[in-house]
Amino acid sequence: MLQTISATTARDNFADIINKAMYAGQEYIVVKQGKPAVLITPAQKISAPKARGTQFLLKLAKYNLRGAPKDLAKNHDKYIWE
């Protein structure tokens, strides 16, 4: 199950988050300043280096993120990433 947590929560509970990801398969989207910043996912779920960004975007598309375009997963190459 994918959970959204703040960067501060991730910092304060990093060891617990890593353990939950490794042993329970938990996944996290870390949000910084109201925007998704990183995905914490178990390493065994990553199939290929090229697919990592696409997998992250597809997971993001399932959530109604504030300010995110609805077609983010399909048209991610059209957006400018800072």
PLY file of the C-alpha trace (Angstrom):
ply
format ascii 1.0
element vertex 82
property float x
property float y
property float z
element edge 81
property int vertex1
property int vertex2
end_header
0.00 0.00 0.00
1.34 3.43 -0.93
1.37 6.05 1.81
2.12 9.75 1.54
4.35 11.24 4.24
6.06 14.59 4.74
9.81 15.03 4.38
10.01 15.88 8.07
8.24 12.65 9.03
10.55 10.71 6.72
13.60 12.32 8.35
12.39 11.69 11.89
11.36 8.07 11.25
13.83 7.04 8.56
14.96 3.75 10.13
11.37 2.61 10.71
10.35 3.57 7.18
13.26 1.65 5.66
12.46 -1.42 7.77
8.78 -1.31 6.75
9.77 -0.98 3.10
12.27 -3.84 3.28
10.35 -6.33 5.37
6.68 -5.46 4.89
6.79 -4.19 1.31
5.44 -0.77 2.31
5.85 2.08 -0.20
5.96 5.79 0.56
5.70 9.00 -1.43
7.65 11.69 0.39
6.13 15.15 -0.06
8.23 18.30 0.31
6.59 21.74 0.30
3.32 20.17 -0.84
4.84 18.44 -3.88
5.81 14.78 -4.33
9.59 14.56 -4.07
10.67 10.91 -3.86
9.32 7.39 -3.77
10.59 4.92 -1.18
9.95 1.40 -2.44
11.53 -2.02 -1.80
14.46 -2.67 -4.16
13.05 -6.03 -5.31
10.04 -4.23 -6.84
12.26 -2.29 -9.27
12.54 -4.27 -12.49
14.72 -2.09 -14.73
16.55 1.22 -14.30
14.66 2.82 -17.22
11.28 1.89 -15.79
11.79 3.51 -12.37
10.61 6.99 -13.40
7.64 5.63 -15.29
6.61 3.39 -12.39
6.76 6.36 -10.04
4.63 8.49 -12.35
2.07 5.74 -12.81
1.76 5.42 -9.03
1.39 9.18 -8.70
-1.39 9.18 -11.30
-3.55 7.06 -8.97
-3.68 9.85 -6.40
-5.32 13.24 -6.58
-2.26 15.30 -5.82
-2.78 18.99 -5.31
-1.63 20.86 -8.42
-0.61 17.77 -10.39
-1.85 17.47 -13.98
-4.39 14.69 -14.55
-2.43 13.31 -17.53
0.92 13.26 -15.70
1.64 9.55 -16.19
0.83 9.51 -19.90
2.41 12.81 -20.88
5.23 13.18 -18.38
7.75 14.00 -21.13
5.79 17.18 -21.98
6.26 18.66 -18.50
9.32 20.53 -17.32
10.92 18.96 -14.25
13.03 21.20 -12.03
0 1
1 2
2 3
3 4
4 5
5 6
6 7
7 8
8 9
9 10
10 11
11 12
12 13
13 14
14 15
15 16
16 17
17 18
18 19
19 20
20 21
21 22
22 23
23 24
24 25
25 26
26 27
27 28
28 29
29 30
30 31
31 32
32 33
33 34
34 35
35 36
36 37
37 38
38 39
39 40
40 41
41 42
42 43
43 44
44 45
45 46
46 47
47 48
48 49
49 50
50 51
51 52
52 53
53 54
54 55
55 56
56 57
57 58
58 59
59 60
60 61
61 62
62 63
63 64
64 65
65 66
66 67
67 68
68 69
69 70
70 71
71 72
72 73
73 74
74 75
75 76
76 77
77 78
78 79
79 80
80 81
